[in-house]
Amino acid sequence: MRRLLVLVTALLTAIALIPAAPAAAAPGTPVIFVHGYTGSASNWTTAMSVFRAGGYAGSELFAYEYNSYGNNITNAQGLAGYVSQVRARTGASQVDIVNHSMGGLVSLWYVKQLGGAQYVRRLASIAGANHGTTYAGACLVYVTCQQMYPGSSFINTLSAGDETPGSTRYATWYSPCDGIIIPYTSTVLSGATNNYVACETHLGFLTSTTTLTQIRSFLGS
């Protein structure tokens, strides 16, 4: 009996010394990718691979699609609804947004004009047409291109006041080799962390693992 008591005591002591399992990690902030003019969710194949390689779960990565030939105000309203859906689906209070080209206009209209800043933790703009691009002169038959042209009422409204409102942290990536965003400095936002890339093409940004890794790190900061 004494031997059994000793064994039980030893077992209980050993159990007490086992460290408690760490608490489950909080879910990461979901990321919503917003494509550019004539783009689609397929533009983000490389980005999603880079993010998954960095520890993101596939269930944390989303791609918003919109009508490139419609109206960017409508597209921004659609983004607002999509953010609400992602938040409800994931239980997250905020999301991160990564956009490309005209997706910058859609994202910024949502953040600045539709009260989206409270729901966006980080915003990364890759070659965003944030102040317009004269390249849009080639497609002025479409409202979205009219809105994307420098000096349009859409651009003037979007550029007025604080370019990086709220507690959202902003970053941009821009390059003189872009070729589509003209001038290429149109991407730069006052108050953002603006990252100059020595030479990258407009579409090349979408497959640049160097830039995409930097963006992943920015969202994780």
C-alpha positions in Angstrom: 0.0 0.0 0.0 2.8 2.4 0.9 4.5 1.6 -2.4 1.3 2.3 -4.3 0.9 5.6 -2.4 4.5 6.6 -3.4 3.9 5.8 -7.0 0.6 7.8 -7.1 2.3 10.8 -5.4 5.2 10.7 -7.9 2.7 10.5 -10.8 0.8 13.5 -9.6 4.0 15.5 -9.1 5.1 14.7 -12.6 1.8 15.8 -14.0 2.0 19.1 -12.1 5.4 19.8 -13.6 4.1 19.4 -17.2 3.9 23.0 -18.6 0.4 24.2 -19.6 -0.4 24.2 -23.3 -0.1 27.7 -24.7 -3.3 29.5 -25.5 -4.4 29.2 -29.2 -3.0 32.0 -31.3 -5.5 34.6 -32.3 -6.7 34.5 -35.9 -4.6 36.6 -38.2 -6.2 39.7 -39.8 -7.8 38.6 -43.1 -6.4 40.1 -46.3 -8.5 41.3 -49.2 -6.8 41.7 -52.6 -8.3 44.2 -55.0 -7.3 43.9 -58.7 -6.8 46.7 -61.2 -8.5 47.6 -64.5 -9.5 44.5 -66.5 -8.0 42.4 -63.7 -9.5 39.5 -61.8 -8.8 37.3 -58.7 -6.3 35.3 -60.8 -4.0 38.3 -60.6 -3.3 37.3 -57.0 -2.1 33.7 -57.5 1.6 34.6 -56.8 0.6 36.9 -53.9 -1.5 34.3 -52.2 1.3 31.7 -52.5 3.8 34.2 -50.9 1.4 34.9 -48.1 0.7 31.2 -47.5 4.4 30.6 -47.4 4.6 33.2 -44.7 2.1 31.5 -42.4 -1.3 32.8 -43.7 -4.1 30.2 -43.9 -6.0 30.0 -47.2 -9.1 30.9 -45.2 -7.6 34.3 -44.4 -7.0 35.3 -48.0 -9.8 36.8 -50.2 -10.0 38.5 -53.6 -12.6 41.1 -54.4 -13.7 41.2 -58.0 -15.6 44.1 -59.6 -16.7 45.5 -63.0 -13.7 47.3 -64.6 -16.0 49.0 -67.1 -18.7 50.3 -64.7 -18.3 53.0 -62.0 -15.6 53.1 -59.3 -18.1 54.5 -56.8 -20.3 51.5 -57.3 -17.1 49.3 -57.2 -16.2 50.9 -53.8 -19.7 50.3 -52.5 -19.3 46.7 -53.5 -16.0 46.5 -51.6 -17.7 47.9 -48.5 -20.2 45.0 -48.7 -17.4 42.5 -49.3 -15.4 43.7 -46.3 -18.6 43.2 -44.2 -19.0 39.7 -45.5 -15.3 38.8 -44.8 -15.6 40.2 -41.3 -18.7 38.2 -40.6 -17.2 35.1 -42.0 -13.9 35.3 -40.1 -15.1 37.0 -37.0 -12.4 39.7 -37.5 -13.1 43.3 -36.5 -10.8 44.6 -39.3 -9.2 43.5 -42.5 -6.0 44.4 -44.4 -6.3 45.5 -48.1 -3.8 45.0 -50.8 -4.6 46.7 -54.1 -3.1 47.1 -57.6 -3.6 49.8 -60.2 -7.2 51.0 -60.4 -7.9 49.0 -57.3 -6.2 51.8 -55.5 -9.0 54.1 -56.4 -11.7 51.6 -55.4 -9.9 51.0 -52.1 -9.3 54.6 -51.2 -12.9 55.7 -52.1 -14.1 53.0 -49.7 -11.7 54.1 -47.0 -12.2 57.9 -47.4 -15.7 58.4 -48.7 -17.6 55.4 -47.3 -16.2 55.3 -43.7 -14.1 52.2 -44.4 -11.0 53.4 -42.4 -12.4 52.0 -39.2 -12.5 48.5 -40.7 -9.1 48.6 -42.5 -6.0 48.0 -40.3 -3.4 48.2 -43.1 -3.6 49.3 -46.7 -0.9 48.4 -49.3 -1.1 50.0 -52.7 0.9 48.4 -55.5 1.3 50.7 -58.5 -2.0 52.3 -57.5 -3.5 54.9 -59.7 -4.1 56.9 -56.6 -3.8 60.3 -58.2 -4.8 59.1 -61.7 -2.9 58.2 -64.8 -2.9 59.8 -68.2 -2.8 56.2 -69.7 -6.5 56.2 -68.9 -6.9 58.5 -71.9 -6.9 55.3 -74.1 -10.2 54.1 -72.6 -12.2 57.1 -71.8 -15.3 55.5 -73.3 -15.7 53.8 -69.9 -16.7 55.7 -66.8 -14.0 54.0 -64.7 -11.3 55.4 -67.1 -12.8 58.8 -67.0 -12.6 58.7 -63.2 -9.0 57.5 -63.4 -7.8 60.4 -65.5 -5.9 63.1 -63.6 -8.0 66.1 -62.8 -11.3 64.2 -62.9 -13.9 65.1 -60.3 -13.4 61.6 -58.9 -9.6 62.2 -58.5 -10.1 65.7 -57.1 -12.6 64.4 -54.5 -10.4 61.6 -53.5 -7.2 63.7 -53.2 -8.8 66.4 -51.1 -8.0 66.6 -47.4 -6.1 63.9 -45.6 -4.8 61.3 -48.0 -4.2 58.7 -45.3 -7.1 59.1 -42.8 -7.9 57.3 -39.6 -5.8 54.8 -37.7 -5.2 52.8 -40.8 -1.5 52.4 -41.7 -0.8 52.9 -45.4 2.1 51.9 -47.7 2.7 52.2 -51.4 5.1 50.6 -54.0 5.9 52.5 -57.1 8.5 52.4 -59.9 9.7 54.6 -62.8 9.5 51.5 -65.0 5.8 51.1 -64.4 4.7 52.3 -67.9 1.0 52.4 -67.1 0.8 54.7 -64.1 1.8 58.1 -65.6 3.3 59.9 -63.9 4.6 56.9 -61.8 4.6 59.1 -58.7 0.8 59.2 -58.9 0.9 56.2 -56.5 2.5 58.1 -53.7 0.3 59.0 -50.8 1.1 61.8 -48.3 1.4 60.2 -44.9 2.1 56.7 -46.2 5.3 54.7 -46.2 6.1 55.1 -49.9 8.5 52.4 -51.3 10.5 53.3 -54.4 11.3 50.3 -56.5 14.2 50.9 -58.9 12.7 49.2 -61.9 9.5 47.1 -62.0 6.8 47.0 -64.7 3.1 47.5 -63.9 2.1 43.9 -64.3 5.5 42.7 -63.1 4.7 43.9 -59.6 2.0 41.1 -59.4 4.6 38.4 -59.7 7.5 40.1 -57.8 8.1 37.9 -54.8 10.4 40.5 -53.5 7.7 43.2 -53.4 5.0 40.8 -52.3 7.2 39.6 -49.4 7.8 43.2 -48.3 4.0 43.7 -48.4 3.5 40.6 -46.3 6.0 42.0 -43.8 4.2 45.4 -43.8 0.9 43.7 -42.9 2.6 41.7 -40.2 4.2 44.8 -38.5 
